[in-house]
Amino acid sequence: MIAYIKGKVVEILEDRVILESGFMGYNLFMPMASAEAVLRRGDEVKLYTHLHVREDAMQLFGFLTKDDLHTFQLLLGVNGIGPKAALGILSGLTADELRFAVLSEDVKTISKAPGVGKKTAQKLILELKDKMDLQEAFDLKSQHVQEAQGDMADLSDARKEAVEALTALGYSGADALRAVKKVEMTPGMDVETLLKAALKNLF
């Protein structure tokens, strides 16, 4: 019904973002780990959406990428996984991480997601493995790495150094980039101060 909404971030709440578009404010439930790392109040953003209809409510879910939306919809197709559990999984794992975990039958990694136990993880793997392709998983991962490198090109030297330092500490490039982008630069801020602030965004 609604493919995407483009508008201004008005508020970032515990479980959702309020987006103003066309004189209307939309409640969009999101994987908040990625939303809090990337979005700021006042940002102009395009969110891909999924409308979930129940007898007693209609809920709108928003995602930063089409890939995240597609992965969320795949998760909803798994018996016993509803929107809340699907969001929990995508808050704990990126779409890339989830694909590789499913294809390698990594129950332990999937079980770390909020609200997902061992049995649910096993069921998820069983039902999704045939819907995912290893070559496609590698292609998507490569595409996302290239996009992250493109984002890196737009960063200041201080931010680039901070991202490189975080990846050297073992954090993924995507997590490091999100953590550094979330820090508001102030005049005279050096790399060490930026790095300390970015580290707080990773906990």
TATA-V439839 format. One record per pair of residues at least 12 apart in sequence whose C-alpha atoms are under 10 Angstrom apart, sorted by the first residue. I is the first residue (numbers start at 1). GAP is how many residues later the second one is. If there is no record, write none. Layout:
i & gap
I & GAP
I & GAP
This chain:
i & gap
1 & 48
1 & 49
1 & 50
2 & 46
2 & 47
2 & 48
2 & 49
2 & 58
3 & 44
3 & 45
3 & 46
3 & 47
3 & 48
3 & 59
3 & 63
4 & 42
4 & 43
4 & 44
4 & 45
4 & 46
4 & 58
4 & 59
4 & 60
4 & 62
5 & 14
5 & 15
5 & 16
5 & 17
5 & 21
5 & 23
5 & 40
5 & 41
5 & 42
5 & 43
5 & 44
5 & 57
6 & 13
6 & 14
6 & 15
6 & 16
6 & 38
6 & 39
6 & 40
6 & 41
6 & 42
7 & 12
7 & 13
7 & 14
7 & 15
7 & 16
7 & 17
7 & 18
7 & 19
7 & 35
7 & 36
7 & 37
7 & 38
7 & 39
7 & 40
8 & 12
8 & 13
8 & 14
8 & 17
8 & 32
8 & 33
8 & 34
8 & 35
8 & 36
8 & 37
8 & 38
9 & 12
9 & 16
9 & 17
9 & 30
9 & 31
9 & 32
9 & 33
9 & 34
9 & 35
9 & 36
9 & 37
10 & 15
10 & 16
10 & 30
10 & 31
10 & 32
10 & 33
10 & 34
11 & 14
11 & 16
11 & 28
11 & 29
11 & 30
11 & 31
12 & 15
12 & 16
12 & 20
12 & 23
12 & 24
12 & 27
12 & 28
12 & 29
13 & 14
13 & 16
13 & 19
13 & 23
14 & 15
14 & 16
14 & 18
14 & 22
15 & 12
15 & 13
15 & 14
15 & 15
15 & 16
15 & 17
15 & 18
15 & 20
15 & 69
15 & 72
16 & 12
16 & 13
16 & 14
16 & 15
16 & 16
16 & 19
16 & 20
16 & 44
16 & 45
16 & 46
17 & 12
17 & 13
17 & 14
17 & 15
17 & 18
17 & 19
17 & 22
17 & 24
17 & 44
17 & 45
18 & 23
19 & 22
19 & 23
19 & 24
19 & 25
19 & 26
19 & 27
19 & 28
19 & 43
20 & 22
20 & 24
21 & 23
26 & 34
26 & 35
26 & 36
27 & 32
27 & 33
27 & 34
27 & 35
28 & 19
28 & 21
28 & 22
28 & 23
28 & 31
28 & 32
28 & 33
28 & 34
28 & 35
29 & 20
29 & 21
29 & 30
29 & 31
29 & 32
29 & 33
29 & 34
29 & 54
29 & 55
29 & 58
30 & 17
30 & 19
30 & 30
30 & 31
30 & 32
30 & 33
30 & 34
30 & 54
30 & 57
30 & 58
30 & 60
30 & 61
31 & 30
31 & 31
31 & 32
31 & 33
31 & 37
31 & 41
31 & 53
31 & 55
31 & 56
31 & 57
31 & 58
31 & 59
31 & 60
31 & 61
31 & 62
31 & 63
32 & 31
32 & 55
32 & 56
32 & 58
32 & 59
32 & 60
33 & 54
33 & 55
33 & 57
33 & 58
33 & 59
33 & 60
33 & 61
33 & 145
33 & 168
33 & 169
34 & 29
34 & 30
34 & 56
34 & 57
34 & 58
34 & 59
34 & 60
34 & 141
34 & 144
34 & 145
35 & 27
35 & 28
35 & 29
35 & 56
35 & 143
36 & 142
36 & 143
36 & 146
36 & 165
37 & 138
37 & 139
37 & 140
37 & 141
37 & 142
37 & 143
37 & 144
37 & 145
37 & 146
37 & 164
37 & 165
38 & 26
38 & 139
38 & 140
38 & 141
38 & 142
38 & 143
38 & 144
38 & 145
39 & 25
39 & 139
39 & 142
39 & 143
40 & 142
45 & 19
46 & 16
46 & 17
46 & 18
46 & 19
47 & 14
47 & 15
47 & 16
47 & 17
47 & 18
47 & 19
47 & 22
48 & 13
48 & 14
48 & 15
48 & 16
48 & 17
48 & 18
48 & 19
48 & 20
48 & 21
48 & 22
49 & 12
49 & 13
49 & 14
49 & 15
49 & 16
49 & 17
49 & 20
50 & 12
50 & 13
50 & 19
50 & 20
50 & 22
50 & 23
52 & 30
52 & 31
59 & 24
61 & 22
61 & 26
67 & 27
67 & 28
67 & 29
67 & 73
68 & 22
68 & 26
68 & 27
68 & 28
69 & 21
69 & 26
70 & 25
71 & 15
71 & 19
71 & 23
71 & 24
71 & 25
71 & 27
71 & 28
72 & 13
72 & 14
72 & 15
72 & 17
72 & 18
72 & 23
73 & 13
74 & 12
74 & 50
74 & 53
74 & 54
74 & 57
74 & 58
75 & 12
75 & 14
75 & 15
75 & 49
75 & 52
75 & 53
77 & 47
77 & 50
77 & 51
78 & 42
78 & 45
78 & 46
78 & 47
78 & 48
78 & 49
78 & 50
79 & 41
79 & 44
79 & 45
79 & 48
80 & 40
80 & 43
80 & 44
81 & 34
81 & 35
81 & 39
81 & 42
81 & 43
84 & 30
84 & 31
85 & 28
85 & 29
85 & 30
85 & 31
86 & 27
86 & 28
86 & 29
86 & 30
87 & 26
87 & 27
88 & 24
88 & 25
88 & 26
88 & 27
88 & 28
89 & 21
89 & 22
89 & 23
89 & 24
89 & 25
89 & 26
89 & 27
90 & 23
90 & 24
91 & 22
91 & 23
92 & 17
92 & 18
92 & 19
92 & 20
92 & 21
92 & 22
93 & 16
93 & 17
93 & 19
93 & 20
94 & 80
94 & 81
95 & 42
95 & 45
95 & 46
96 & 41
96 & 42
96 & 44
96 & 45
96 & 46
96 & 48
97 & 12
97 & 13
97 & 40
97 & 44
98 & 12
98 & 27
98 & 39
99 & 26
99 & 29
99 & 30
99 & 32
99 & 33
99 & 34
99 & 35
99 & 37
99 & 38
99 & 39
99 & 41
99 & 42
100 & 29
100 & 32
100 & 33
100 & 34
100 & 37
100 & 38
100 & 41
101 & 20
101 & 24
101 & 28
102 & 19
102 & 20
102 & 22
102 & 23
102 & 24
102 & 25
102 & 26
102 & 27
102 & 28
102 & 30
102 & 32
103 & 22
103 & 23
103 & 25
103 & 26
103 & 27
103 & 28
103 & 29
103 & 30
103 & 31
103 & 34
104 & 21
104 & 25
104 & 30
105 & 16
105 & 17
105 & 19
105 & 20
105 & 21
105 & 24
106 & 15
106 & 16
106 & 19
107 & 12
107 & 13
107 & 14
107 & 15
107 & 16
107 & 17
107 & 18
108 & 13
108 & 14
109 & 12
110 & 12
110 & 14
110 & 15
144 & 30
145 & 28
145 & 29
147 & 27
148 & 25
148 & 26
148 & 29
148 & 30
149 & 24
149 & 25
149 & 28
151 & 26
151 & 30
152 & 21
152 & 25
152 & 29
155 & 22
155 & 25
155 & 26
157 & 34
158 & 22
158 & 27
158 & 31
158 & 32
158 & 33
158 & 34
158 & 36
158 & 37
159 & 18
159 & 21
159 & 22
159 & 24
159 & 26
159 & 31
159 & 32
159 & 35
159 & 36
159 & 39
160 & 16
160 & 17
160 & 20
160 & 31
161 & 19
161 & 30
161 & 31
161 & 33
161 & 34
162 & 14
162 & 15
162 & 17
162 & 18
162 & 28
162 & 29
162 & 30
162 & 31
162 & 32
162 & 33
162 & 34
162 & 35
162 & 36
162 & 37
163 & 12
163 & 13
163 & 14
163 & 15
163 & 16
163 & 17
163 & 18
163 & 28
163 & 31
163 & 32
163 & 35
164 & 12
164 & 13
165 & 26
165 & 27
165 & 30
166 & 13
166 & 14
166 & 29
166 & 32
166 & 33
166 & 36
171 & 31
175 & 26
175 & 27
176 & 19
176 & 22
176 & 23
176 & 25
176 & 26
177 & 21
178 & 20
178 & 23
178 & 24
179 & 16
179 & 18
179 & 19
179 & 20
179 & 21
179 & 22
179 & 23
179 & 24
180 & 14
180 & 15
180 & 16
180 & 17
180 & 18
180 & 19
180 & 20
180 & 21
180 & 22
181 & 17
181 & 20
182 & 15
182 & 16
182 & 19
183 & 12
183 & 13
183 & 14
183 & 15
183 & 16
183 & 17
183 & 18
184 & 13
184 & 14
185 & 12
